Amino acid sequence: MSKSYECQIFHYIYSELTGEPLADIEAGTTWEQIGEDFKCPHCHANKKMFREALE
Ligand SMILES: [Zn+2]
């Protein structure tokens, strides 16, 4: 089952189901597979600022 992660600053949600075209992340990429240099496309917060979100 895919998960989603929400940026706690801007409430942007990364969904493993859709990936993130803005960051060249393919659909189906899990949170663990995303590099530690990933930043929120909207506010540039790093991965530590994200929390698992309920769909
Ligand atoms: Zn953000």
N, CA, C, O and the ligand as a Tripos MOL2 file, in Angstrom:
@<TRIPOS>MOLECULE
protein
  221   219    56     0     0
PROTEIN
NO_CHARGES

@<TRIPOS>ATOM
      1 N           0.8440   -1.2030    0.0000 N.3       1 MET1
      2 CA          0.0000    0.0000    0.0000 C.3       1 MET1
      3 C           0.8720    1.2430    0.0000 C.2       1 MET1
      4 O           1.8390    1.3350    0.7560 O.2       1 MET1
      5 N           0.5280    2.1880   -0.8450 N.am      2 SER2
      6 CA          1.3460    3.3920   -0.9330 C.3       2 SER2
      7 C           1.0300    4.3510    0.2100 C.2       2 SER2
      8 O          -0.0620    4.3380    0.7780 O.2       2 SER2
      9 N           2.0090    5.1720    0.5230 N.am      3 LYS3
     10 CA          1.8540    6.1460    1.5980 C.3       3 LYS3
     11 C           2.0070    7.5610    1.0490 C.2       3 LYS3
     12 O           2.4810    7.7810   -0.0650 O.2       3 LYS3
     13 N           1.5860    8.5000    1.8760 N.am      4 SER4
     14 CA          1.7730    9.9080    1.5360 C.3       4 SER4
     15 C           2.4740   10.5970    2.6950 C.2       4 SER4
     16 O           2.3390   10.1990    3.8510 O.2       4 SER4
     17 N           3.2180   11.6280    2.3650 N.am      5 TYR5
     18 CA          3.9550   12.3750    3.3880 C.3       5 TYR5
     19 C           3.6790   13.8540    3.2090 C.2       5 TYR5
     20 O           3.7200   14.3730    2.0940 O.2       5 TYR5
     21 N           3.3990   14.5240    4.3030 N.am      6 GLU6
     22 CA          2.9810   15.9180    4.2390 C.3       6 GLU6
     23 C           4.0370   16.8390    4.8150 C.2       6 GLU6
     24 O           4.5560   16.6160    5.9090 O.2       6 GLU6
     25 N           4.3430   17.8760    4.0560 N.am      7 CYS7
     26 CA          5.2320   18.9300    4.5480 C.3       7 CYS7
     27 C           4.5000   19.6970    5.6530 C.2       7 CYS7
     28 O           3.3820   20.1710    5.4530 O.2       7 CYS7
     29 N           5.1360   19.8140    6.8100 N.am      8 GLN8
     30 CA          4.4800   20.4390    7.9520 C.3       8 GLN8
     31 C           4.4350   21.9630    7.8350 C.2       8 GLN8
     32 O           3.7430   22.6230    8.6110 O.2       8 GLN8
     33 N           5.1540   22.5150    6.8930 N.am      9 ILE9
     34 CA          5.1730   23.9700    6.7480 C.3       9 ILE9
     35 C           4.1000   24.4340    5.7710 C.2       9 ILE9
     36 O           3.2890   25.3060    6.0800 O.2       9 ILE9
     37 N           4.1150   23.8290    4.5810 N.am     10 PHE10
     38 CA          3.2480   24.3360    3.5200 C.3      10 PHE10
     39 C           2.0910   23.3980    3.2420 C.2      10 PHE10
     40 O           1.2240   23.7100    2.4260 O.2      10 PHE10
     41 N           2.0610   22.2420    3.9130 N.am     11 HIS11
     42 CA          1.0300   21.2390    3.7210 C.3      11 HIS11
     43 C           0.9880   20.6850    2.3010 C.2      11 HIS11
     44 O          -0.0480   20.2320    1.8150 O.2      11 HIS11
     45 N           2.1380   20.7360    1.6600 N.am     12 TYR12
     46 CA          2.3070   20.0000    0.4070 C.3      12 TYR12
     47 C           2.3550   18.5130    0.7470 C.2      12 TYR12
     48 O           2.9460   18.1300    1.7560 O.2      12 TYR12
     49 N           1.7480   17.6830   -0.0750 N.am     13 ILE13
     50 CA          1.7570   16.2420    0.1670 C.3      13 ILE13
     51 C           2.4770   15.5100   -0.9540 C.2      13 ILE13
     52 O           2.1360   15.6430   -2.1300 O.2      13 ILE13
     53 N           3.4810   14.7340   -0.5600 N.am     14 TYR14
     54 CA          4.1200   13.8260   -1.5080 C.3      14 TYR14
     55 C           3.3970   12.4880   -1.4450 C.2      14 TYR14
     56 O           3.2650   11.9010   -0.3710 O.2      14 TYR14
     57 N           2.9300   12.0080   -2.5880 N.am     15 SER15
     58 CA          2.2550   10.7170   -2.6590 C.3      15 SER15
     59 C           3.1410    9.7210   -3.3950 C.2      15 SER15
     60 O           3.6000    9.9910   -4.5040 O.2      15 SER15
     61 N           3.3760    8.5780   -2.7800 N.am     16 GLU16
     62 CA          4.1700    7.5370   -3.4500 C.3      16 GLU16
     63 C           3.4610    7.0540   -4.7140 C.2      16 GLU16
     64 O           4.1080    6.5930   -5.6540 O.2      16 GLU16
     65 N           2.1630    7.1580   -4.7350 N.am     17 LEU17
     66 CA          1.3640    6.7060   -5.8780 C.3      17 LEU17
     67 C           1.6710    7.5330   -7.1320 C.2      17 LEU17
     68 O           1.7730    6.9860   -8.2300 O.2      17 LEU17
     69 N           1.8150    8.8210   -6.9670 N.am     18 THR18
     70 CA          1.9850    9.6960   -8.1280 C.3      18 THR18
     71 C           3.4030   10.2050   -8.3140 C.2      18 THR18
     72 O           3.7390   10.7190   -9.3810 O.2      18 THR18
     73 N           4.2420   10.0700   -7.2940 N.am     19 GLY19
     74 CA          5.5820   10.6350   -7.3900 C.3      19 GLY19
     75 C           5.5080   12.1530   -7.4090 C.2      19 GLY19
     76 O           4.5390   12.7420   -6.9320 O.2      19 GLY19
     77 N           6.5440   12.7870   -7.9660 N.am     20 GLU20
     78 CA          6.5480   14.2560   -8.0420 C.3      20 GLU20
     79 C           7.2450   14.7080   -9.3130 C.2      20 GLU20
     80 O           8.4690   14.8260   -9.3570 O.2      20 GLU20
     81 N           6.4290   14.9670  -10.3730 N.am     21 PRO21
     82 CA          7.0140   15.4090  -11.6440 C.3      21 PRO21
     83 C           7.8710   16.6660  -11.5030 C.2      21 PRO21
     84 O           8.8450   16.8300  -12.2370 O.2      21 PRO21
     85 N           7.5270   17.5430  -10.5850 N.am     22 LEU22
     86 CA          8.2980   18.7810  -10.4000 C.3      22 LEU22
     87 C           9.7280   18.4900   -9.9530 C.2      22 LEU22
     88 O          10.6310   19.2990  -10.1640 O.2      22 LEU22
     89 N           9.9250   17.3210   -9.3300 N.am     23 ALA23
     90 CA         11.2530   16.9650   -8.8390 C.3      23 ALA23
     91 C          11.8200   15.7420   -9.5680 C.2      23 ALA23
     92 O          12.7650   15.1090   -9.0970 O.2      23 ALA23
     93 N          11.2230   15.4200  -10.7350 N.am     24 ASP24
     94 CA         11.6690   14.2710  -11.5320 C.3      24 ASP24
     95 C          11.6450   12.9670  -10.7430 C.2      24 ASP24
     96 O          12.5340   12.1290  -10.8930 O.2      24 ASP24
     97 N          10.6200   12.7960   -9.8980 N.am     25 ILE25
     98 CA         10.4620   11.5590   -9.1440 C.3      25 ILE25
     99 C           9.3090   10.7710   -9.7610 C.2      25 ILE25
    100 O           8.1770   11.2490   -9.8320 O.2      25 ILE25
    101 N           9.6180    9.5600  -10.2030 N.am     26 GLU26
    102 CA          8.6230    8.7550  -10.9030 C.3      26 GLU26
    103 C           7.5310    8.2570   -9.9760 C.2      26 GLU26
    104 O           7.7430    8.0850   -8.7750 O.2      26 GLU26
    105 N           6.3440    8.0250  -10.5600 N.am     27 ALA27
    106 CA          5.2430    7.4280   -9.8100 C.3      27 ALA27
    107 C           5.6880    6.0940   -9.2290 C.2      27 ALA27
    108 O           6.3850    5.3220   -9.8870 O.2      27 ALA27
    109 N           5.2850    5.8310   -8.0090 N.am     28 GLY28
    110 CA          5.6280    4.5750   -7.3600 C.3      28 GLY28
    111 C           6.9140    4.6090   -6.5520 C.2      28 GLY28
    112 O           7.2670    3.6190   -5.9130 O.2      28 GLY28
    113 N           7.6200    5.7360   -6.5720 N.am     29 THR29
    114 CA          8.8520    5.8650   -5.7910 C.3      29 THR29
    115 C           8.5020    5.9960   -4.3090 C.2      29 THR29
    116 O           7.7510    6.8900   -3.9210 O.2      29 THR29
    117 N           9.0470    5.1070   -3.4880 N.am     30 THR30
    118 CA          8.7280    5.1650   -2.0600 C.3      30 THR30
    119 C           9.5130    6.2840   -1.3900 C.2      30 THR30
    120 O          10.5340    6.7460   -1.9000 O.2      30 THR30
    121 N           9.0210    6.6990   -0.2520 N.am     31 TRP31
    122 CA          9.6690    7.7610    0.5250 C.3      31 TRP31
    123 C          11.1240    7.3990    0.8390 C.2      31 TRP31
    124 O          12.0200    8.2420    0.7880 O.2      31 TRP31
    125 N          11.3280    6.1200    1.1650 N.am     32 GLU32
    126 CA         12.6860    5.6720    1.5070 C.3      32 GLU32
    127 C          13.6370    5.7690    0.3200 C.2      32 GLU32
    128 O          14.8400    5.9570    0.5010 O.2      32 GLU32
    129 N          13.1030    5.6420   -0.8950 N.am     33 GLN33
    130 CA         13.9400    5.6780   -2.0980 C.3      33 GLN33
    131 C          14.3410    7.0930   -2.4910 C.2      33 GLN33
    132 O          15.2760    7.2880   -3.2680 O.2      33 GLN33
    133 N          13.6410    8.0630   -1.9600 N.am     34 ILE34
    134 CA         13.9400    9.4590   -2.2950 C.3      34 ILE34
    135 C          15.1850    9.8970   -1.5340 C.2      34 ILE34
    136 O          15.3090    9.6330   -0.3380 O.2      34 ILE34
    137 N          16.0850   10.5510   -2.2070 N.am     35 GLY35
    138 CA         17.3310   10.9880   -1.5840 C.3      35 GLY35
    139 C          17.1040   11.9760   -0.4440 C.2      35 GLY35
    140 O          16.0960   12.6820   -0.3960 O.2      35 GLY35
    141 N          18.0590   12.0040    0.4580 N.am     36 GLU36
    142 CA         17.9690   12.9200    1.6050 C.3      36 GLU36
    143 C          18.0470   14.3850    1.1660 C.2      36 GLU36
    144 O          17.7660   15.2890    1.9530 O.2      36 GLU36
    145 N          18.4290   14.6130   -0.0900 N.am     37 ASP37
    146 CA         18.5020   15.9940   -0.5850 C.3      37 ASP37
    147 C          17.1680   16.4720   -1.1440 C.2      37 ASP37
    148 O          17.0650   17.5930   -1.6420 O.2      37 ASP37
    149 N          16.1340   15.6120   -1.0610 N.am     38 PHE38
    150 CA         14.8050   16.0260   -1.5240 C.3      38 PHE38
    151 C          14.3140   17.2180   -0.7160 C.2      38 PHE38
    152 O          14.4810   17.2790    0.5020 O.2      38 PHE38
    153 N          13.7020   18.1660   -1.4280 N.am     39 LYS39
    154 CA         13.1110   19.3190   -0.7510 C.3      39 LYS39
    155 C          11.6870   19.5240   -1.2440 C.2      39 LYS39
    156 O          11.3660   19.2300   -2.3960 O.2      39 LYS39
    157 N          10.8510   20.0250   -0.3670 N.am     40 CYS40
    158 CA          9.4870   20.3660   -0.7400 C.3      40 CYS40
    159 C           9.5220   21.2920   -1.9600 C.2      40 CYS40
    160 O          10.2120   22.3120   -1.9390 O.2      40 CYS40
    161 N           8.7780   20.9430   -3.0320 N.am     41 PRO41
    162 CA          8.7860   21.7750   -4.2470 C.3      41 PRO41
    163 C           8.2350   23.1780   -4.0060 C.2      41 PRO41
    164 O           8.4750   24.0830   -4.8040 O.2      41 PRO41
    165 N           7.5050   23.3620   -2.9210 N.am     42 HIS42
    166 CA          6.8650   24.6560   -2.6620 C.3      42 HIS42
    167 C           7.6290   25.5270   -1.6860 C.2      42 HIS42
    168 O           7.7890   26.7250   -1.9200 O.2      42 HIS42
    169 N           8.1040   24.9460   -0.5980 N.am     43 CYS43
    170 CA          8.7650   25.7860    0.4100 C.3      43 CYS43
    171 C          10.2090   25.3580    0.6750 C.2      43 CYS43
    172 O          10.8960   25.9720    1.4920 O.2      43 CYS43
    173 N          10.6750   24.3070   -0.0110 N.am     44 HIS44
    174 CA         12.0750   23.8660    0.0780 C.3      44 HIS44
    175 C          12.4630   23.3200    1.4470 C.2      44 HIS44
    176 O          13.6440   23.2860    1.7940 O.2      44 HIS44
    177 N          11.4820   22.8990    2.2160 N.am     45 ALA45
    178 CA         11.7890   22.2180    3.4680 C.3      45 ALA45
    179 C          12.3800   20.8400    3.1540 C.2      45 ALA45
    180 O          12.0250   20.2310    2.1440 O.2      45 ALA45
    181 N          13.2720   20.3500    4.0050 N.am     46 ASN46
    182 CA         13.8620   19.0380    3.7390 C.3      46 ASN46
    183 C          12.9840   17.9090    4.2800 C.2      46 ASN46
    184 O          11.9390   18.1450    4.8860 O.2      46 ASN46
    185 N          13.4350   16.6830    4.0440 N.am     47 LYS47
    186 CA         12.6090   15.5080    4.3770 C.3      47 LYS47
    187 C          12.2480   15.4360    5.8620 C.2      47 LYS47
    188 O          11.2090   14.8830    6.2240 O.2      47 LYS47
    189 N          13.0980   15.9910    6.7110 N.am     48 LYS48
    190 CA         12.8240   15.9370    8.1550 C.3      48 LYS48
    191 C          11.5490   16.7000    8.5230 C.2      48 LYS48
    192 O          10.9620   16.4700    9.5810 O.2      48 LYS48
    193 N          11.1270   17.6110    7.6390 N.am     49 MET49
    194 CA          9.9410   18.4180    7.9300 C.3      49 MET49
    195 C           8.6500   17.7320    7.4860 C.2      49 MET49
    196 O           7.5620   18.2890    7.6280 O.2      49 MET49
    197 N           8.7770   16.5310    6.9520 N.am     50 PHE50
    198 CA          7.5940   15.8060    6.4920 C.3      50 PHE50
    199 C           7.1360   14.7810    7.5140 C.2      50 PHE50
    200 O           7.9420   14.1890    8.2320 O.2      50 PHE50
    201 N           5.8410   14.5880    7.5630 N.am     51 ARG51
    202 CA          5.2510   13.5550    8.4170 C.3      51 ARG51
    203 C           4.3600   12.6780    7.5540 C.2      51 ARG51
    204 O           3.7760   13.1420    6.5740 O.2      51 ARG51
    205 N           4.2600   11.4060    7.9240 N.am     52 GLU52
    206 CA          3.3740   10.5220    7.2150 C.3      52 GLU52
    207 C           1.9390   11.0430    7.3100 C.2      52 GLU52
    208 O           1.4800   11.4290    8.3860 O.2      52 GLU52
    209 N           1.2480   11.0490    6.1940 N.am     53 ALA53
    210 CA         -0.1090   11.5890    6.1580 C.3      53 ALA53
    211 C          -1.1110   10.4760    5.8710 C.2      53 ALA53
    212 O          -0.8160    9.5220    5.1520 O.2      53 ALA53
    213 N          -2.2780   10.6180    6.4370 N.am     54 LEU54
    214 CA         -3.3400    9.6630    6.1680 C.3      54 LEU54
    215 C          -4.0740   10.0990    4.9140 C.2      54 LEU54
    216 O          -4.3870   11.2770    4.7420 O.2      54 LEU54
    217 N          -4.3470    9.1390    4.0380 N.am     55 GLU55
    218 CA         -5.0480    9.4620    2.7880 C.3      55 GLU55
    219 C          -6.4860    9.8820    3.0770 C.2      55 GLU55
    220 O          -7.2360   10.1920    2.1520 O.2      55 GLU55
    221 ZN          6.7020   22.5810    2.0600 Zn       56 ZN56
@<TRIPOS>BOND
     1     1     2 1
     2     2     3 1
     3     3     4 2
     4     3     5 am
     5     5     6 1
     6     6     7 1
     7     7     8 2
     8     7     9 am
     9     9    10 1
    10    10    11 1
    11    11    12 2
    12    11    13 am
    13    13    14 1
    14    14    15 1
    15    15    16 2
    16    15    17 am
    17    17    18 1
    18    18    19 1
    19    19    20 2
    20    19    21 am
    21    21    22 1
    22    22    23 1
    23    23    24 2
    24    23    25 am
    25    25    26 1
    26    26    27 1
    27    27    28 2
    28    27    29 am
    29    29    30 1
    30    30    31 1
    31    31    32 2
    32    31    33 am
    33    33    34 1
    34    34    35 1
    35    35    36 2
    36    35    37 am
    37    37    38 1
    38    38    39 1
    39    39    40 2
    40    39    41 am
    41    41    42 1
    42    42    43 1
    43    43    44 2
    44    43    45 am
    45    45    46 1
    46    46    47 1
    47    47    48 2
    48    47    49 am
    49    49    50 1
    50    50    51 1
    51    51    52 2
    52    51    53 am
    53    53    54 1
    54    54    55 1
    55    55    56 2
    56    55    57 am
    57    57    58 1
    58    58    59 1
    59    59    60 2
    60    59    61 am
    61    61    62 1
    62    62    63 1
    63    63    64 2
    64    63    65 am
    65    65    66 1
    66    66    67 1
    67    67    68 2
    68    67    69 am
    69    69    70 1
    70    70    71 1
    71    71    72 2
    72    71    73 am
    73    73    74 1
    74    74    75 1
    75    75    76 2
    76    75    77 am
    77    77    78 1
    78    78    79 1
    79    79    80 2
    80    79    81 am
    81    81    82 1
    82    82    83 1
    83    83    84 2
    84    83    85 am
    85    85    86 1
    86    86    87 1
    87    87    88 2
    88    87    89 am
    89    89    90 1
    90    90    91 1
    91    91    92 2
    92    91    93 am
    93    93    94 1
    94    94    95 1
    95    95    96 2
    96    95    97 am
    97    97    98 1
    98    98    99 1
    99    99   100 2
   100    99   101 am
   101   101   102 1
   102   102   103 1
   103   103   104 2
   104   103   105 am
   105   105   106 1
   106   106   107 1
   107   107   108 2
   108   107   109 am
   109   109   110 1
   110   110   111 1
   111   111   112 2
   112   111   113 am
   113   113   114 1
   114   114   115 1
   115   115   116 2
   116   115   117 am
   117   117   118 1
   118   118   119 1
   119   119   120 2
   120   119   121 am
   121   121   122 1
   122   122   123 1
   123   123   124 2
   124   123   125 am
   125   125   126 1
   126   126   127 1
   127   127   128 2
   128   127   129 am
   129   129   130 1
   130   130   131 1
   131   131   132 2
   132   131   133 am
   133   133   134 1
   134   134   135 1
   135   135   136 2
   136   135   137 am
   137   137   138 1
   138   138   139 1
   139   139   140 2
   140   139   141 am
   141   141   142 1
   142   142   143 1
   143   143   144 2
   144   143   145 am
   145   145   146 1
   146   146   147 1
   147   147   148 2
   148   147   149 am
   149   149   150 1
   150   150   151 1
   151   151   152 2
   152   151   153 am
   153   153   154 1
   154   154   155 1
   155   155   156 2
   156   155   157 am
   157   157   158 1
   158   158   159 1
   159   159   160 2
   160   159   161 am
   161   161   162 1
   162   162   163 1
   163   163   164 2
   164   163   165 am
   165   165   166 1
   166   166   167 1
   167   167   168 2
   168   167   169 am
   169   169   170 1
   170   170   171 1
   171   171   172 2
   172   171   173 am
   173   173   174 1
   174   174   175 1
   175   175   176 2
   176   175   177 am
   177   177   178 1
   178   178   179 1
   179   179   180 2
   180   179   181 am
   181   181   182 1
   182   182   183 1
   183   183   184 2
   184   183   185 am
   185   185   186 1
   186   186   187 1
   187   187   188 2
   188   187   189 am
   189   189   190 1
   190   190   191 1
   191   191   192 2
   192   191   193 am
   193   193   194 1
   194   194   195 1
   195   195   196 2
   196   195   197 am
   197   197   198 1
   198   198   199 1
   199   199   200 2
   200   199   201 am
   201   201   202 1
   202   202   203 1
   203   203   204 2
   204   203   205 am
   205   205   206 1
   206   206   207 1
   207   207   208 2
   208   207   209 am
   209   209   210 1
   210   210   211 1
   211   211   212 2
   212   211   213 am
   213   213   214 1
   214   214   215 1
   215   215   216 2
   216   215   217 am
   217   217   218 1
   218   218   219 1
   219   219   220 2
@<TRIPOS>SUBSTRUCTURE
     1 MET1         2 RESIDUE 1 A MET
     2 SER2         6 RESIDUE 1 A SER
     3 LYS3        10 RESIDUE 1 A LYS
     4 SER4        14 RESIDUE 1 A SER
     5 TYR5        18 RESIDUE 1 A TYR
     6 GLU6        22 RESIDUE 1 A GLU
     7 CYS7        26 RESIDUE 1 A CYS
     8 GLN8        30 RESIDUE 1 A GLN
     9 ILE9        34 RESIDUE 1 A ILE
    10 PHE10       38 RESIDUE 1 A PHE
    11 HIS11       42 RESIDUE 1 A HIS
    12 TYR12       46 RESIDUE 1 A TYR
    13 ILE13       50 RESIDUE 1 A ILE
    14 TYR14       54 RESIDUE 1 A TYR
    15 SER15       58 RESIDUE 1 A SER
    16 GLU16       62 RESIDUE 1 A GLU
    17 LEU17       66 RESIDUE 1 A LEU
    18 THR18       70 RESIDUE 1 A THR
    19 GLY19       74 RESIDUE 1 A GLY
    20 GLU20       78 RESIDUE 1 A GLU
    21 PRO21       82 RESIDUE 1 A PRO
    22 LEU22       86 RESIDUE 1 A LEU
    23 ALA23       90 RESIDUE 1 A ALA
    24 ASP24       94 RESIDUE 1 A ASP
    25 ILE25       98 RESIDUE 1 A ILE
    26 GLU26      102 RESIDUE 1 A GLU
    27 ALA27      106 RESIDUE 1 A ALA
    28 GLY28      110 RESIDUE 1 A GLY
    29 THR29      114 RESIDUE 1 A THR
    30 THR30      118 RESIDUE 1 A THR
    31 TRP31      122 RESIDUE 1 A TRP
    32 GLU32      126 RESIDUE 1 A GLU
    33 GLN33      130 RESIDUE 1 A GLN
    34 ILE34      134 RESIDUE 1 A ILE
    35 GLY35      138 RESIDUE 1 A GLY
    36 GLU36      142 RESIDUE 1 A GLU
    37 ASP37      146 RESIDUE 1 A ASP
    38 PHE38      150 RESIDUE 1 A PHE
    39 LYS39      154 RESIDUE 1 A LYS
    40 CYS40      158 RESIDUE 1 A CYS
    41 PRO41      162 RESIDUE 1 A PRO
    42 HIS42      166 RESIDUE 1 A HIS
    43 CYS43      170 RESIDUE 1 A CYS
    44 HIS44      174 RESIDUE 1 A HIS
    45 ALA45      178 RESIDUE 1 A ALA
    46 ASN46      182 RESIDUE 1 A ASN
    47 LYS47      186 RESIDUE 1 A LYS
    48 LYS48      190 RESIDUE 1 A LYS
    49 MET49      194 RESIDUE 1 A MET
    50 PHE50      198 RESIDUE 1 A PHE
    51 ARG51      202 RESIDUE 1 A ARG
    52 GLU52      206 RESIDUE 1 A GLU
    53 ALA53      210 RESIDUE 1 A ALA
    54 LEU54      214 RESIDUE 1 A LEU
    55 GLU55      218 RESIDUE 1 A GLU
    56 ZN56       221 GROUP 0 **** ****
